């Protein structure tokens, strides 16, 4: 089983949603959405969009996430982790 490492977690303004940009041992990247309930302290749950594709770079995965997830629309495109 290949190890997946979270390169960056990006939270929305409410702190209830986040997107993780992840890297595999093979050097490929993907993203996945999560949510949490403020009244429940048990952590983050997978939710919403995730990439079904594997991207060749962090920037490609981030660009795909920004195009897919509405609350990321104002995220700077030149952002580097």
Rosetta blueprint (number, residue, H / E / L):
1 X L
2 X L
3 X L
4 X E
5 X E
6 X E
7 X E
8 X E
9 X E
10 X E
11 X E
12 X L
13 X L
14 X L
15 X L
16 X L
17 X E
18 X E
19 X E
20 X E
21 X E
22 X E
23 X E
24 X E
25 X L
26 X L
27 X L
28 X L
29 X E
30 X E
31 X E
32 X E
33 X E
34 X E
35 X E
36 X L
37 X L
38 X L
39 X L
40 X L
41 X L
42 X L
43 X L
44 X L
45 X E
46 X E
47 X E
48 X E
49 X E
50 X E
51 X L
52 X L
53 X L
54 X L
55 X E
56 X L
57 X L
58 X H
59 X H
60 X H
61 X H
62 X H
63 X H
64 X H
65 X H
66 X H
67 X H
68 X H
69 X L
70 X H
71 X H
72 X H
73 X L
74 X L
75 X L
76 X L
77 X L
78 X L
79 X L
80 X L
81 X L
